Amino acid sequence: MIPGGVSPFAFLLLGAQSATDKMMDALFDDTFAGIHQLDWFDYTMLVPYFAVLIVLSLYGLHRYEMIRAYYKNKHKLPKEAPSRFDELPRVTVQLPLYNERFVVDRLVDEICKIDYPKDKLQIQILDDSTDETHAYAERLVAEYRAAGYPIEYRHRTNRHGFKAGALQEGMEDATGEFIAIFDADFVPPVDFLQKTIHFFKESKVGMVQTRWGYLNRHDSVLTEVQAMLLDGHFVLEHGARFGENLFFNFNGTAGIWRRQAIEEAGGWEHDTITEDSDLSYRAQLKGWQFVYVPSVECPSELPADTYGFQVQQSRWAKGLTQVARKLLMRILKSDQPWRVKAEAFFHLTPNISYPLMIIVSALMLPVMIVRFYMGPVEMLIFDFPLIVASFWSVSAFYLVAQRELHPKTWKRSIIFLPALMAAGVALTLINAKAVIEALLGKESAFIRTPKFGLGGKAVGKTQQLKYRARSGWLPYLEIAMGVFFSAMVLYAIETYNFLAVPFLMLFVGGYYWAGFSTLYEEYQSKQAWLRAQKQALAEQQS
């Protein structure tokens, strides 16, 4: 998911409707409105439509609150620990893997460079791989171990509990009082432990989270947009929640835990697919404090293909909704302050916006027709507050994050705002499905996001095809939705609602971008695979 966020798609729909009303006000005055009296059918369209938009606007207002809280508290964000250990404690570094052949070399090499006494360090490779990664990683670890590095290899054959299961089983042999965790595509800085471990000198600190960076941020429009979305989470949301002493989550990687905090919270559980957020809330309910250190940046790799991005976001959306279903009532019934409870609600529930947007999409065309006959007053009463609360908030949220993170170059991010909005559209169908499954209690396997080393440039399309999940029906449904919104564009033109056209075109572009780019990427990979097969056959015959 966009962590902690609500779909930009929601804000775009409000913008389209407001633009439509402005043109209608120019064409029809109140005397025309008197010709048409709203009947029961009109209200069955308008009431749920505006009810959904009001709900979505509440999440837009929450974005403004995050901006306010960040500016109020950004001076509290630590750059270094207030005190230091006299003697460094033992640390275990856990590296969960699953079919990560193309990044495992880089991962092991960078982890072994970390500046920390070897006699105080344990590195665990927790490998659930079912492909050649298993044998390759085992040999790689043996080489580093022979060279004197404190690295160990564990391989499971059942994937029980997926990543959470691997981490929990790894703790059985962990010797560290503190446990650092990195996903396979991360490249932690050499001084990561030196800059984070000393925060645990304070006995109540249970987890330290650092900020993600991106190795392939500038590879494509898709990766630029992903980086902006994640920057909003790491800069504003984490900064605001930490500064206000509210609950915030470990992001599954680039962080370090006190082992006691994990154990007191009940350990890693795998009844959700965002085990990181689940453990985070359970630990904080036990009284453990979390620290966010944005000055420490851990570079990582963003998904390089459209469907990989969608799968990652849908996993986060489903997992966070599962955590809400599991823990929200426990949080609300706890003795935490009301502000902590309110923020936990907004943090855990924003992905409900995706199924709500399916409802809005279905209602939008009939609502546009109904409102064709209405006067200008309702625009001032309903539309303007909604547009301020939602559409403007998403632009402000991500631009403020870029300005804080990149003060000299943030203005270039303005040109990516339309693509960011379109990316929100691209996530609507897959995330709506994920949220509904979570609410219904439907379990699903942990689907990894394939990484290929610097955005896939190090790996050919033939090899990429092997690791990509198949998109199935999704791109065709997205193309159908693009056709649906194209029809709305035609309707807007025919009724002279020209101001609505740019907004509606973002929907068209977003759905077509998602559908056609996924099909094109899969076609390219398949063709590369076929060419490789023909070449291999020709070599055998010769």
Secondary structure by P-SEA (a helix, b strand, c coil): cccccccaaaaaaaaaaaaaaaaaaacccaaaaaaccccaaaaaacaaaaaaaaaaaaaaaaaaaaaaaaaacccccccccccccccccbbbbbbbbccccccaaaaaaaaaacccccccbbbbbccccccaaaaaaaaaaaaaaaaccbbbbbbbcccccaaaaaaaaaaccccccbbbbbccccccccccccccccccccccccbbbbbbbbccccccaaaaaaaaaaaaaaccaaaaaaaaccccccccccccccaaaaaaaccccccccaaaaaaaaaaaaabbbbbbbccbbbbbbccccaaaaaaaaaaaaaaaaaaaaccaaaaaaccccaaaaaaaaaaccccaaaaaaaaaaaaaaaaaaaaccccccccccccaaaaaacaaaaaaaaaaaaaaaccccccccccaaaaaaaaaaaaaaaaaaaaaaaaaccccccccccccccccccccaaaaaaccccccaaaaaaaaaaaaaaaaaaaaaaaccccaaaaaaaaaaaaaaaaaaaaaaaaaaaaaaaaaaaaaaaaaac
